[in-house]
Amino acid sequence: MENGEWKMENGEWNKDYGKEWDIFAGDSRFRGNDGTVAGDSPSPFSILQLSIKMKRFGNLIEKVADMDNIRYAFYLASKGKHRKQAVQEWLFGDMEQEFVKIRNDFLNQSVRVGKYNSFKVYEPKERVIYAAEFRDRVVQHALMNVCHEIFDRFQIADSYACRVGKGQYKALEKAQENSRKMQWFVKLDIRKYFDNIDHEVLKQMLRRKIKDPFVLDAFDRIIDSYQCPHPGEGGFSRGERGEREEDAENAGTLPCLPACPSRQCRHSRESGNLLQHQGIAAQVPHDGTTHYPLSTNHYPPKGLPIGNLTSQYFANFYLGHADHFIKETLKTQHYARYMDDMLLWGNDKETLLLKVEKLRDFIQNQLHLELKEICLNRTSRGLSFLGYRVFHHALKLTRASKKRYIKKITLYRKLYEKNIWTEKEYHAHAAPLTAFVLKADTLGLRKKLLK
């Protein structure tokens, strides 16, 4: 590995060792095409059986830690939030000194992240959002300003979520175009996707794409700052975990996390009772809260917080490997994905089902994820995608979207009529809602609501 050739890449000199870096199933060691191995400790986490030739990017940290980049990251993180207290403290404090601290954290591999404010949203379904503190958001923007292109170039053309020039409506156009061409479709969805992204698998994927140790350290710290206590349940952050651990030590108990929301879990309020949920023992005190151990041997750390800028990139990158498997190994021409919603089209039902089984095996064994029940049907009957019903020559709202629109627009109108909202506030809330329904055939519905 010492006899590599220097090559100019993106205006910088990098050493090319002539390796086709690959990760083999059951062995996380990097292996070159000459059989040499980088790293001598195999991991129990397999990544990919397919070999995707990747260019690895290095020499990124100076761009990330550049003061102008950090200033621009502050601009992006504060955009539209200048009245927020956290932003005000930066604006009227020693902002340049904060930028210098962030730069030093990057260069010293001591990036501090992990404190989140959590809240729930209920539309279109209940989710827990974890909002990082303002400083963490500046750090994430600084990283992604430089690394955006690296992640985006890995995506295939048929990946539409969180990408410039793509988006929800482009995905719908592609779905309608493919539905006109093909007779059958199969719709796939990942069970609790963000909660079940495997940290170790993700880190190894990142190392196949990026070789800058400073950037990888920052990414590792962001990934490790949050994890779910066990698969499919609400997560907790490193900051929250540390605070609860400290409180627990003072009280002489195990660290306390919110009670498990699973219906399969029966929580007893009797002191000292133990319950077993998916292999993790929990102790239930009188107050009904549930105490989970900080770590167990049953599960590897999993989960990304919905709300982080980096989570969007990591989640898209993680399933991007499934995209490459679908397109390059399964040879699927008609395909579209919006985050964890995947659609495959074909003219032969049995061929589609065979592809789904191969994909299910790949997703389960290589990505450590689980598919929900599939939806297989003829395209002539329409398919539900991103809140719409997609037909060959029409786009309609799903029943759930229609109910949600009627409920919200009615509420907004009442708030305006009762002078609780100004006209400006009403339009600010109603405009995106109206834009959503205008995409579909909803003229009759809108006329009915205006009466």
C-alpha positions in Angstrom: 0.0 0.0 0.0 3.0 2.3 0.3 3.7 2.3 -3.5 0.7 4.2 -4.7 0.7 6.8 -7.4 -0.2 10.4 -6.8 -3.1 11.7 -8.8 -4.8 15.1 -9.1 -8.5 14.9 -7.8 -10.7 17.9 -7.5 -7.8 20.3 -7.5 -5.9 18.3 -4.8 -3.2 15.6 -4.9 -4.3 12.2 -3.5 -2.6 8.9 -3.5 -4.2 6.2 -5.6 -3.3 2.6 -4.5 -5.1 0.9 -7.4 -7.5 -0.8 -5.0 -11.1 -1.7 -5.7 -12.3 -1.5 -2.2 -14.8 -4.2 -1.3 -16.5 -5.6 1.8 -17.4 -9.2 1.7 -20.3 -10.7 3.6 -19.3 -11.8 7.1 -16.1 -9.8 7.0 -16.0 -6.1 7.4 -12.3 -5.8 6.5 -11.4 -3.6 3.5 -9.9 -5.8 0.8 -8.1 -4.7 -2.4 -8.3 -6.4 -5.8 -4.8 -7.8 -5.1 -6.1 -9.8 -2.1 -4.5 -7.6 0.6 -6.6 -6.7 3.6 -6.7 -3.4 5.4 -7.6 -4.0 9.1 -7.2 -7.4 10.8 -10.3 -7.7 12.9 -13.4 -9.1 11.2 -16.8 -7.8 12.4 -20.0 -9.8 13.0 -21.8 -7.2 10.9 -21.9 -8.0 7.2 -22.5 -5.1 4.8 -22.9 -6.1 1.2 -22.5 -9.1 -0.9 -22.4 -7.1 -4.1 -19.3 -5.3 -5.1 -19.9 -1.6 -5.8 -16.8 0.2 -7.1 -16.5 3.4 -5.2 -14.1 6.4 -5.2 -13.1 7.3 -1.6 -12.9 11.0 -0.8 -10.2 12.4 1.5 -8.7 15.8 2.4 -12.1 17.2 3.4 -11.5 18.6 6.9 -9.8 21.9 5.8 -12.9 22.7 3.7 -15.2 21.7 6.5 -13.3 23.7 9.1 -12.8 26.7 6.9 -14.1 29.8 8.7 -16.1 30.9 5.7 -17.8 27.5 5.5 -18.7 27.7 9.2 -20.1 31.2 8.7 -22.2 30.0 5.9 -23.3 27.0 8.0 -24.5 29.5 10.6 -26.4 31.4 8.0 -28.2 28.2 6.8 -28.9 27.0 10.4 -30.4 30.4 11.4 -32.4 31.0 8.2 -35.9 32.0 9.2 -35.1 31.6 12.9 -33.6 35.0 13.9 -36.2 35.5 16.6 -35.3 32.3 18.3 -33.4 32.7 21.6 -30.6 30.4 20.6 -29.9 32.4 17.5 -30.2 35.7 19.3 -27.5 34.6 21.8 -25.1 34.0 18.8 -26.1 37.2 17.0 -25.6 39.4 20.1 -22.7 37.4 21.6 -19.2 36.7 20.5 -20.2 34.9 17.3 -16.7 34.8 15.8 -15.4 33.1 18.9 -18.1 30.4 18.5 -17.0 29.8 15.0 -13.4 29.4 16.1 -14.5 26.9 18.8 -16.3 24.8 16.1 -13.2 24.9 13.8 -11.0 23.8 16.7 -13.4 21.0 17.5 -13.2 19.7 13.9 -9.4 19.9 13.8 -9.0 18.3 17.3 -11.6 15.5 16.6 -13.6 16.7 19.6 -16.9 17.7 18.1 -19.6 17.9 20.8 -23.1 16.8 19.7 -26.0 15.0 21.2 -28.5 17.2 23.1 -31.9 17.1 21.5 -35.3 18.6 22.3 -38.0 16.0 21.5 -41.6 16.6 20.5 -44.4 14.7 18.7 -46.1 15.3 15.4 -49.3 13.5 14.6 -49.7 14.2 10.8 -49.7 12.1 8.7 -48.9 9.7 11.5 -47.5 10.0 15.0 -43.7 10.5 15.1 -41.2 11.7 17.6 -39.0 14.5 16.3 -35.6 15.1 17.9 -34.4 18.7 17.3 -30.7 19.2 17.8 -29.6 22.3 19.7 -28.5 25.2 17.5 -24.8 24.7 17.8 -25.2 21.1 16.6 -27.2 22.3 13.6 -24.3 24.6 12.6 -21.9 21.7 12.9 -24.1 19.5 10.7 -24.5 22.2 8.0 -20.7 22.8 8.0 -20.2 19.0 7.3 -22.9 18.7 4.7 -21.9 21.9 2.8 -18.8 19.9 1.9 -20.1 16.3 1.8 -23.4 17.0 0.1 -22.0 16.2 -3.4 -20.4 13.0 -2.1 -23.7 11.6 -0.9 -25.8 12.9 -3.8 -23.5 11.4 -6.4 -24.0 7.9 -4.8 -27.8 8.1 -5.4 -29.4 6.7 -8.5 -31.6 8.8 -10.7 -34.8 7.1 -9.3 -34.2 8.2 -5.7 -36.3 11.3 -5.0 -36.3 12.2 -1.3 -34.3 15.2 0.1 -32.5 15.9 -3.2 -32.2 19.1 -5.2 -34.2 18.9 -8.4 -36.1 15.8 -7.3 -38.7 15.8 -4.5 -42.2 14.5 -4.0 -43.8 15.7 -7.2 -41.0 14.4 -9.4 -41.5 11.0 -7.7 -45.2 11.1 -8.5 -44.5 11.9 -12.1 -42.2 9.0 -12.3 -44.7 6.7 -10.7 -47.4 7.7 -13.2 -45.0 7.3 -16.1 -44.0 3.8 -15.0 -47.7 2.9 -14.3 -48.6 3.7 -17.9 -45.8 1.5 -19.3 -46.2 -1.6 -17.0 -49.1 -3.8 -16.0 -48.1 -4.7 -12.4 -46.5 -2.9 -9.5 -45.3 -3.9 -6.1 -45.0 -1.4 -3.2 -42.5 -1.9 -0.4 -42.0 -0.2 2.9 -39.4 -0.6 5.6 -40.7 -1.2 9.1 -39.8 1.7 11.4 -37.0 2.7 9.1 -35.2 5.4 11.0 -35.4 3.5 14.3 -33.7 0.5 12.9 -30.8 1.8 10.9 -27.8 -0.1 12.2 -25.0 2.1 13.5 -22.1 -0.3 12.7 -23.4 -1.0 9.2 -23.8 2.7 8.5 -20.3 3.5 9.8 -18.7 0.9 7.5 -20.7 2.2 4.5 -19.3 5.7 5.3 -15.8 4.3 5.4 -16.2 2.9 1.9 -17.0 6.4 0.6 -14.9 8.7 2.8 -11.4 8.3 4.0 -10.9 11.6 5.9 -10.4 10.5 9.6 -11.5 13.9 10.9 -14.8 13.9 9.0 -15.5 10.2 9.9 -14.9 11.0 13.6 -17.5 13.8 13.4 -20.0 11.5 11.6 -19.3 8.8 14.2 -20.0 11.2 17.1 -23.3 12.3 15.4 -24.4 8.7 14.8 -23.5 7.7 18.4 -25.3 10.7 19.9 -28.6 8.9 19.6 -29.9 5.3 19.7 -33.1 3.4 20.3 -33.2 1.4 23.6 -34.4 -1.6 21.5 -35.7 -2.1 18.0 -38.8 -0.2 17.0 -39.2 2.0 20.1 -38.6 5.6 20.8 -35.0 6.7 20.9 -32.9 8.6 23.4 -29.9 10.9 22.9 -26.4 10.7 24.4 -27.0 14.0 26.3 -30.4 12.8 27.6 -28.8 9.4 28.5 -26.0 11.1 30.3 -28.3 13.4 32.3 -30.5 10.4 33.3 -27.5 8.3 34.2 -26.3 11.1 36.5 -29.7 11.4 38.1 -29.9 7.6 38.4 -26.5 7.4 40.1 -27.6 10.0 42.6 -30.8 8.1 43.3 -29.1 4.7 43.3 -31.3 3.3 40.5 -31.0 2.4 36.9 -31.2 5.2 34.3 -34.9 6.1 33.6 -36.4 6.3 30.1 -40.0 6.9 29.1 -42.3 4.0 29.4 -42.3 1.6 26.5 -45.2 2.6 24.2 -45.6 -0.9 22.6 -49.0 -2.5 23.0 -47.3 -5.8 23.3 -45.6 -4.7 26.5 -47.6 -5.0 29.7 -46.4 -2.6 32.2 -47.0 -3.4 35.9 -47.0 -0.6 38.5 -46.0 -3.0 41.2 -42.6 -2.1 42.6 -39.8 -4.6 41.7 -41.8 -6.4 39.0 -39.7 -7.4 36.0 -41.0 -7.5 32.4 -39.2 -9.0 29.4 -39.6 -7.1 26.1 -37.7 -8.4 23.1 -34.9 -9.7 25.4 -34.4 -6.5 27.5 -35.2 -6.6 31.2 -36.9 -3.5 32.5 -37.7 -2.7 36.1 -41.0 -0.9 36.8 -41.3 1.3 39.9 -44.5 2.8 41.4 -44.6 5.8 39.2 -45.1 3.7 36.0 -41.9 4.8 34.3 -39.7 2.0 32.9 -36.0 1.7 33.6 -33.9 0.3 30.7 -30.2 -0.6 31.0 -27.9 1.7 29.0 -26.6 -1.1 26.9 -27.3 -4.8 26.4 -25.7 -7.6 24.5 -28.9 -8.4 22.8 -28.9 -5.7 20.1 -26.4 -3.5 18.3 -27.0 0.2 18.6 -29.6 1.4 16.1 -31.6 4.4 15.1 -31.2 7.9 13.7 -33.1 10.9 15.1 -35.8 12.3 12.8 -34.9 16.0 12.7 -31.2 15.9 12.1 -29.9 17.3 8.8 -27.4 14.4 8.7 -30.2 11.8 9.3 -31.7 12.7 5.9 -28.4 12.1 4.2 -27.5 9.0 6.1 -30.9 7.4 5.7 -30.9 8.1 1.9 -27.3 6.8 1.7 -28.2 3.6 3.7 -31.0 2.6 1.3 -29.0 3.7 -1.7 -27.2 0.4 -1.4 -30.6 -1.3 -1.9 -31.2 0.9 -4.9 -27.9 -0.3 -6.5 -28.9 -3.9 -5.8 -32.3 -3.4 -7.4 -30.9 -1.7 -10.5 -27.6 -3.5 -11.0 -28.2 -7.0 -9.6 -31.9 -7.5 -10.1 -31.8 -5.5 -13.4 -35.0 -3.6 -12.6 -35.6 -0.9 -15.1 -38.8 0.6 -13.7 -38.3 1.7 -10.1 -38.7 4.7 -7.8 -37.9 5.3 -4.2 -38.9 8.2 -1.8 -36.9 7.6 1.4 -38.2 4.2 2.6 -41.2 3.9 0.2 -40.1 1.8 -2.8 -42.0 0.9 -6.0 -41.1 -1.7 -8.6 -43.0 -2.2 -11.8 -43.1 -5.0 -14.3 -45.3 -6.9 -16.8 -44.9 -10.3 -15.2 -46.2 -10.8 -11.7 -44.1 -13.9 -10.9 -40.9 -12.1 -11.9 -41.8 -9.2 -9.6 -42.4 -11.5 -6.7 -39.1 -13.3 -7.3 -37.3 -10.0 -7.2 -39.1 -9.0 -4.0 -37.9 -12.2 -2.3 -34.3 -11.5 -3.3 -34.6 -7.9 -2.2 -36.1 -9.0 1.1 -33.2 -11.3 1.7 -30.7 -8.5 0.9 -32.4 -5.9 3.1 -32.7 -8.3 6.0 -29.2 -9.9 5.9 -27.1 -7.0 4.6 -28.9 -3.9 5.9 -30.5 -5.5 9.0 -33.9 -4.1 8.2 -37.4 -5.6 7.8 -39.9 -5.2 5.0 -43.6 -4.7 5.9 -46.2 -6.7 4.0 -45.9 -6.0 0.3 -48.7 -4.5 -1.9 -49.0 -6.2 -5.3 -51.6 -5.1 -7.8 -52.4 -4.1 -11.4 -51.4 -0.6 -12.3 -54.8 0.0 -13.8 -56.3 -0.2 -10.4 -54.2 2.7 -9.1 -51.5 2.8 -6.4 -51.2 4.8 -3.2 -48.0 6.8 -3.0 -47.0 9.9 -1.0 -50.6 10.7 0.0 -52.0 10.3 -3.6 -53.7 7.7 -5.7 -51.8 7.3 -8.9 -53.7 6.2 -12.0 -52.6 6.1 -15.6 -54.0 9.5 -16.5 -55.2 10.9 -13.2 -53.9 11.8 -9.8 -56.3 11.7 -6.8 -56.1 12.1 -3.1 -56.1 9.1 -0.9 -59.1 8.9 1.6 -56.7 9.7 4.5 -55.3 12.8 2.7 -58.8 14.0 1.8 -60.0 13.7 5.4 -56.9 15.5 6.6 -57.3 18.3 4.2 -61.0 18.9 5.1 -60.2 18.8 8.8 -57.3 21.2 8.6 -58.7 23.8 6.1 -62.0 23.9 8.2 -60.0 24.5 11.3 -57.8 27.2 9.7 -60.9 29.0 8.4 -62.5 29.1 11.8 -59.3 30.5 13.4 -59.3 33.2 10.8 -63.0 34.0 11.1 -62.7 34.3 14.9 -59.8 36.7 14.5 -57.4 34.4 16.3 -55.3 34.4 13.2 -54.5 37.3 10.9 -55.0 37.0 7.2 -51.2 36.6 6.8 -51.1 33.7 9.3 -54.1 32.1 7.6 -52.4 32.2 4.2 -49.1 31.0 5.6 -50.8 27.8 6.9 -53.3 27.3 4.1 -50.9 27.8 1.1 -48.9 24.6 1.5 -52.1 22.7 2.2 -53.7 24.0 -1.0 -50.6 23.4 -3.0 -50.8 19.7 -2.0 -54.4 19.2 -3.1 -54.0 21.3 -6.3 -51.6 18.6 -7.6 -54.6 16.1 -7.6 -58.0 16.2 -9.3 -59.7 18.0 -6.5 -61.8 20.8 -8.2 -65.1 19.3 -7.0 -63.8 19.0 -3.4 -62.6 22.5 -3.3 -65.8 23.9 -4.8 -67.8 22.0 -2.2 -65.7 23.4 0.7 -66.1 27.0 -0.6 -69.9 26.9 -0.4 
